[in-house]
Amino acid sequence: MAGAHLFVDISAHGFGHLAQAAPVLNTLSKRLPSLRISVRSGLPAERLATRISAGFVHIAGTTDFGYVMHDATRVDLAASARAYREQHADWDARVEREARFLGAQRPTLVLTDVAYLPLAGAQRAGIPSVAMCSLNWAELFAHFYGRESWAPVIHRQMHAAYDGAERFLRLTPGMAMTGLTNVQEIGPVAALGTDRRSEIAGRLGSARDERLVLVAFGGIDKPLPVADWPAAPGIRWLIPEAWKIRHARASTIEGLQLSMLDLLGSVDAVIAKPGYGTFAEAACNGTPLLYLRRENWPEQDCLIDWLQRNDRCAEIGEEDLYAGRLVAALDRLWRQAPPPVPHPSGAIEAAETLLGWLESATGSARGRVAGDPEARR
């Protein structure tokens, strides 16, 4: 099966897109050991390598910005509008440049999570393409700017790029995407961590019955005034080192020298914003979660609905979070009966679909059938 080359574009809008793409790439590399993988992303290669165990060539760059953020929970709508209008002012020329770039890479298949310019470029270059995500930027664009006079042309261009892909693999949980004709639903995508609780207790010098609570807002930070939080006996907060906070009951995440996945699989609870990566991984690792709603973020409703069915979880208000009034909420969370842990089947399902195009590089019968236009229906 030599010759298959997968070109992957992973959005750097937080770390959630990497959390979605990496399990699929790792599964594919096991199924096709000879597969060549190129990853273009604004995330540094070192960050990508913490999740992608498969060998890959890193191409530094980004073709999407998602949304400009004030912080992890608030969109800067004015700055995002300016960025989209600039992106689409010379849209056809951008698509042409992308088509030439992708043509020079000579990939068998283009996969994006979830930039749309590479999809438009691949279509112009005659290269099969697949999108994969729990959301798409066109649906969010319509939510934020659908009533603006300048928005319809931009939305049509975004929508056409997504709808022109061979498939859009919509992860569970995910937005409805009823406007797309190429949607294929797949199960949850989540990596599983290892319980390393005893190592953590040893490194912290803490009692084994001390509750560990991970504060994780993903790649777009939201510093919290943990230094002002009241004492919470029996609870230790695990917080980012970048916050530069000293608290008798807090330790830095980086100081533990463990992966986020292993931390997630070891702690008693996590505090986070609604985001696919954290929600899916918390549920699939059986880790309870307190969440702070995001301001006017349409994806969060489907994520919260799914989490409420698949994990012990509860909402926390911003005022209580900033004040550190969390003990009562955590106690209620831990008293909840745990539901059955969901199985992260999506990576295998996505890999099975992508293999059709990748195996077609060898002319296999399976590849010819999967790559046929009728396979989209």
C-alpha positions as CSV (number, residue, x, y, z in Angstrom):
1,M,0.0,0.0,0.0
2,A,2.9,2.3,-0.7
3,G,2.2,5.7,-2.1
4,A,-0.8,6.9,0.0
5,H,-0.2,10.4,1.2
6,L,-2.7,12.1,3.6
7,F,-2.5,15.9,3.9
8,V,-4.2,17.1,7.1
9,D,-5.0,20.7,8.1
10,I,-5.7,21.0,11.8
11,S,-7.1,24.3,13.1
12,A,-5.2,26.1,15.9
13,H,-8.3,27.6,17.4
14,G,-7.7,26.0,20.8
15,F,-6.5,22.4,21.2
16,G,-9.9,20.7,20.6
17,H,-9.3,20.2,16.8
18,L,-6.1,18.4,17.5
19,A,-7.9,16.2,20.1
20,Q,-10.4,15.2,17.4
21,A,-7.9,14.6,14.6
22,A,-5.1,12.8,16.5
23,P,-6.9,9.6,17.4
24,V,-8.0,9.2,13.8
25,L,-4.5,9.7,12.5
26,N,-3.1,7.3,15.1
27,T,-5.7,4.7,14.0
28,L,-4.9,5.2,10.4
29,S,-1.2,4.8,10.9
30,K,-1.7,1.4,12.5
31,R,-3.9,0.2,9.7
32,L,-1.6,1.6,7.0
33,P,1.9,1.6,8.3
34,S,3.3,2.9,5.0
35,L,0.9,6.0,5.1
36,R,2.7,9.3,4.7
37,I,1.1,12.1,6.8
38,S,1.6,15.8,6.3
39,V,0.1,18.1,9.0
40,R,-0.3,21.8,8.4
41,S,-1.2,23.7,11.6
42,G,-0.5,26.8,13.5
43,L,0.1,24.6,16.5
44,P,3.8,23.9,17.0
45,A,5.2,20.5,16.1
46,E,5.9,19.7,19.7
47,R,2.3,20.3,20.7
48,L,1.1,18.1,17.8
49,A,3.4,15.3,18.8
50,T,1.9,15.2,22.3
51,R,-1.2,13.8,20.6
52,I,-0.2,12.3,17.3
53,S,1.9,9.2,17.8
54,A,2.1,8.5,14.1
55,G,5.0,9.9,12.2
56,F,4.2,13.1,10.3
57,V,5.8,16.0,8.5
58,H,4.8,19.4,10.0
59,I,4.0,22.3,7.7
60,A,3.8,25.4,9.8
61,G,0.9,27.6,8.7
62,T,-2.8,28.2,9.1
63,T,-5.6,28.7,6.7
64,D,-8.3,29.4,9.3
65,F,-8.6,31.4,12.5
66,G,-12.1,30.1,13.6
67,Y,-13.0,33.1,15.7
68,V,-11.0,35.9,17.3
69,M,-11.5,35.4,21.1
70,H,-11.4,37.8,24.0
71,D,-10.8,34.8,26.2
72,A,-11.8,31.1,26.3
73,T,-15.5,31.8,26.6
74,R,-16.1,35.1,24.8
75,V,-15.9,35.8,21.0
76,D,-14.6,39.2,19.7
77,L,-17.4,39.6,17.1
78,A,-16.1,42.9,15.6
79,A,-12.5,41.5,15.1
80,S,-13.9,38.2,13.8
81,A,-16.1,40.1,11.3
82,R,-13.1,42.1,10.0
83,A,-11.0,39.0,9.7
84,Y,-13.7,37.2,7.6
85,R,-14.2,40.1,5.3
86,E,-10.5,40.3,4.7
87,Q,-10.3,36.5,4.2
88,H,-13.0,36.7,1.5
89,A,-12.1,40.0,-0.2
90,D,-9.9,38.0,-2.7
91,W,-11.5,34.6,-2.2
92,D,-11.0,33.3,-5.7
93,A,-7.3,34.2,-5.7
94,R,-6.9,32.5,-2.3
95,V,-8.5,29.3,-3.6
96,E,-6.3,29.3,-6.6
97,R,-3.1,29.7,-4.5
98,E,-4.3,26.9,-2.2
99,A,-5.1,24.6,-5.2
100,R,-1.5,25.1,-6.5
101,F,0.0,24.5,-3.1
102,L,-2.0,21.3,-2.6
103,G,-1.3,20.1,-6.1
104,A,2.5,20.5,-5.4
105,Q,2.0,18.3,-2.3
106,R,0.5,15.5,-4.4
107,P,-1.7,14.1,-1.6
108,T,-4.0,11.1,-2.1
109,L,-6.6,12.8,0.2
110,V,-7.0,16.1,2.0
111,L,-8.5,16.0,5.5
112,T,-9.4,19.1,7.5
113,D,-10.5,19.8,11.0
114,V,-12.1,22.1,10.2
115,A,-10.7,24.8,7.8
116,Y,-12.7,25.3,4.6
117,L,-10.1,26.9,2.3
118,P,-8.2,23.6,1.8
119,L,-11.5,22.0,0.8
120,A,-12.1,24.6,-1.8
121,G,-8.5,24.4,-3.0
122,A,-8.6,20.6,-3.2
123,Q,-11.8,20.7,-5.2
124,R,-10.3,23.1,-7.7
125,A,-7.1,20.9,-7.9
126,G,-9.2,17.7,-8.4
127,I,-8.0,16.1,-5.1
128,P,-10.5,14.2,-2.9
129,S,-11.2,16.0,0.4
130,V,-13.0,15.2,3.6
131,A,-13.9,17.5,6.5
132,M,-14.3,16.2,10.1
133,C,-15.4,18.0,13.2
134,S,-18.3,18.6,15.6
135,L,-18.9,22.0,14.1
136,N,-18.2,24.0,11.0
137,W,-17.3,27.6,10.7
138,A,-20.1,28.3,8.1
139,E,-22.8,27.3,10.6
140,L,-21.3,29.5,13.3
141,F,-20.8,32.3,10.8
142,A,-24.6,32.2,10.0
143,H,-25.4,32.3,13.7
144,F,-23.2,35.4,14.4
145,Y,-23.5,37.4,11.2
146,G,-26.6,36.0,9.3
147,R,-28.4,39.3,9.4
148,E,-25.5,41.4,8.2
149,S,-25.9,42.8,4.6
150,W,-22.3,41.8,3.7
151,A,-22.5,38.2,5.0
152,P,-24.5,36.2,2.4
153,V,-21.7,36.0,-0.2
154,I,-19.1,35.0,2.4
155,H,-21.5,32.3,3.8
156,R,-22.1,30.9,0.4
157,Q,-18.4,30.5,-0.3
158,M,-17.9,28.8,3.1
159,H,-20.8,26.5,2.7
160,A,-19.9,25.6,-0.9
161,A,-16.4,24.5,0.3
162,Y,-17.8,22.3,3.1
163,D,-20.6,20.9,0.9
164,G,-18.2,20.2,-2.0
165,A,-16.1,17.8,0.1
166,E,-16.5,14.1,-0.5
167,R,-17.8,13.7,3.1
168,F,-18.2,15.7,6.2
169,L,-17.7,13.4,9.1
170,R,-19.8,14.8,11.9
171,L,-18.6,13.7,15.3
172,T,-20.9,12.8,18.1
173,P,-21.8,15.0,19.8
174,G,-22.0,17.6,17.1
175,M,-24.1,20.4,15.6
176,A,-26.9,19.4,13.3
177,M,-25.4,20.6,10.0
178,T,-28.7,20.1,8.3
179,G,-27.7,22.4,5.4
180,L,-24.9,20.1,4.2
181,T,-25.7,17.2,1.8
182,N,-22.5,15.1,2.5
183,V,-22.7,14.5,6.3
184,Q,-21.8,11.2,7.7
185,E,-22.3,10.8,11.4
186,I,-19.7,8.9,13.4
187,G,-19.3,8.2,17.1
188,P,-17.4,10.1,19.8
189,V,-13.7,10.6,19.2
190,A,-11.6,10.7,22.4
191,A,-8.3,9.4,23.6
192,L,-8.1,7.5,26.9
193,G,-5.7,8.3,29.7
194,T,-4.0,6.1,32.2
195,D,-4.8,6.4,35.9
196,R,-1.5,7.6,37.5
197,R,-3.0,8.7,40.8
198,S,-0.4,7.1,43.0
199,E,2.4,8.9,41.0
200,I,0.7,12.2,41.4
201,A,0.2,11.7,45.1
202,G,4.0,10.9,45.4
203,R,5.1,13.9,43.5
204,L,2.8,16.2,45.5
205,G,3.5,14.6,48.8
206,S,-0.2,14.4,49.4
207,A,-2.5,11.9,51.0
208,R,-4.1,9.4,48.6
209,D,-7.6,10.5,49.7
210,E,-7.0,14.1,48.7
211,R,-9.3,15.1,45.9
212,L,-7.6,16.4,42.7
213,V,-9.5,18.9,40.6
214,L,-8.0,19.9,37.2
215,V,-8.8,23.4,35.9
216,A,-8.5,23.2,32.2
217,F,-9.8,25.8,29.7
218,G,-8.0,24.4,26.6
219,G,-5.7,26.3,24.3
220,I,-7.5,29.6,24.7
221,D,-6.8,30.6,28.3
222,K,-9.0,32.0,30.9
223,P,-6.9,32.9,34.0
224,L,-8.8,32.6,37.3
225,P,-8.0,34.4,40.6
226,V,-7.1,31.1,42.3
227,A,-4.9,33.0,44.8
228,D,-8.0,34.5,46.3
229,W,-10.0,31.3,46.5
230,P,-10.9,30.3,50.1
231,A,-9.2,27.2,51.6
232,A,-10.9,23.9,50.5
233,P,-9.6,21.2,52.9
234,G,-9.2,17.9,51.2
235,I,-9.1,19.4,47.6
236,R,-6.0,20.3,45.5
237,W,-6.4,22.5,42.4
238,L,-4.2,21.6,39.4
239,I,-3.7,24.9,37.4
240,P,-1.6,26.1,34.5
241,E,1.9,27.3,35.4
242,A,1.4,30.4,33.2
243,W,-1.1,31.8,35.7
244,K,1.9,32.3,38.1
245,I,-0.4,31.8,41.1
246,R,0.7,30.7,44.6
247,H,-2.0,29.0,46.7
248,A,-1.5,26.5,49.6
249,R,-4.0,24.1,47.9
250,A,-2.9,24.6,44.3
251,S,-0.2,22.9,42.2
252,T,0.9,23.4,38.6
253,I,-0.1,21.0,35.9
254,E,3.3,21.2,34.3
255,G,5.1,20.4,37.5
256,L,3.5,16.9,37.5
257,Q,5.2,16.1,34.1
258,L,2.3,14.0,32.9
259,S,0.2,14.3,29.8
260,M,-3.1,16.0,30.0
261,L,-4.8,12.7,29.1
262,D,-3.2,10.9,32.0
263,L,-4.1,13.8,34.3
264,L,-7.7,13.6,33.0
265,G,-7.7,9.9,33.7
266,S,-6.4,10.4,37.2
267,V,-8.2,13.4,38.8
268,D,-11.5,13.4,40.7
269,A,-13.0,16.2,38.6
270,V,-12.2,18.8,35.9
271,I,-13.5,22.4,35.6
272,A,-13.7,23.5,32.0
273,K,-15.7,25.4,29.3
274,P,-17.9,23.5,26.9
275,G,-15.5,22.2,24.2
276,Y,-15.5,18.9,22.3
277,G,-12.1,17.7,23.3
278,T,-12.5,18.1,27.1
279,F,-16.1,17.0,27.2
280,A,-15.6,13.9,25.1
281,E,-12.4,12.9,26.9
282,A,-13.9,13.5,30.3
283,A,-16.9,11.4,29.6
284,C,-14.9,8.6,27.9
285,N,-12.5,8.5,30.8
286,G,-15.3,8.6,33.4
287,T,-14.1,11.9,34.9
288,P,-16.8,14.2,36.5
289,L,-16.9,17.7,35.1
290,L,-18.1,21.2,36.2
291,Y,-18.6,23.5,33.2
292,L,-18.8,27.3,32.8
293,R,-21.0,28.2,29.8
294,R,-19.5,30.1,26.9
295,E,-21.0,33.4,25.9
296,N,-23.2,33.0,22.8
297,W,-21.4,29.9,21.5
298,P,-24.0,27.8,19.5
299,E,-22.0,24.5,19.6
300,Q,-22.3,24.2,23.4
301,D,-25.9,23.2,23.6
302,C,-25.4,19.8,21.8
303,L,-22.2,19.2,23.9
304,I,-23.9,19.9,27.2
305,D,-27.0,17.7,26.3
306,W,-24.7,14.8,25.4
307,L,-22.5,15.3,28.5
308,Q,-25.5,15.2,30.8
309,R,-26.4,11.8,29.4
310,N,-22.9,10.4,29.5
311,D,-21.0,11.8,32.5
312,R,-21.5,13.2,35.9
313,C,-21.6,17.0,35.3
314,A,-23.0,20.3,36.5
315,E,-23.0,23.9,35.5
316,I,-21.1,26.5,37.5
317,G,-21.8,30.2,37.4
318,E,-19.0,32.7,36.5
319,E,-19.4,34.6,39.8
320,D,-19.1,31.4,41.8
321,L,-16.1,30.2,39.8
322,Y,-14.2,33.5,40.1
323,A,-14.9,33.6,43.9
324,G,-13.8,29.9,44.3
325,R,-17.2,28.9,45.7
326,L,-16.9,25.4,44.3
327,V,-16.9,22.9,47.2
328,A,-20.6,22.5,47.5
329,A,-21.0,22.1,43.7
330,L,-18.2,19.5,43.7
331,D,-19.8,17.6,46.5
332,R,-23.0,17.4,44.6
333,L,-21.2,16.3,41.5
334,W,-19.4,13.4,43.3
335,R,-22.7,12.2,44.8
336,Q,-24.2,11.8,41.3
337,A,-24.6,8.2,40.1
338,P,-22.1,7.6,37.3
339,P,-23.7,6.7,33.9
340,P,-22.2,4.0,31.7
341,V,-18.9,5.2,30.2
342,P,-19.4,5.9,26.4
343,H,-17.2,4.1,23.9
344,P,-15.1,6.3,21.7
345,S,-15.9,4.5,18.4
346,G,-15.5,7.5,16.2
347,A,-11.8,7.2,15.4
348,I,-12.2,3.7,14.0
349,E,-15.3,4.7,12.1
350,A,-13.5,7.7,10.6
351,A,-10.4,5.6,9.7
352,E,-12.6,3.1,8.0
353,T,-14.1,5.8,5.8
354,L,-10.8,7.4,5.0
355,L,-9.2,4.1,4.1
356,G,-11.3,3.9,1.0
357,W,-9.6,6.8,-0.6
358,L,-6.1,6.0,0.8
359,E,-6.2,2.4,-0.4
360,S,-7.3,3.6,-3.8
361,A,-3.7,4.8,-4.2
362,T,-2.9,1.1,-4.8
363,G,-5.9,0.5,-7.0
364,S,-7.5,-1.9,-4.6
365,A,-11.1,-2.9,-5.2
366,R,-12.2,-1.5,-1.9
367,G,-10.6,1.8,-2.7
368,R,-12.3,2.0,-6.1
369,V,-15.7,1.4,-4.6
370,A,-15.2,3.8,-1.7
371,G,-13.9,6.5,-3.9
372,D,-16.8,6.2,-6.4
373,P,-19.1,9.3,-6.4
374,E,-22.0,6.9,-5.6
375,A,-20.3,6.2,-2.2
376,R,-21.2,9.7,-1.0
377,R,-24.9,8.9,-1.1
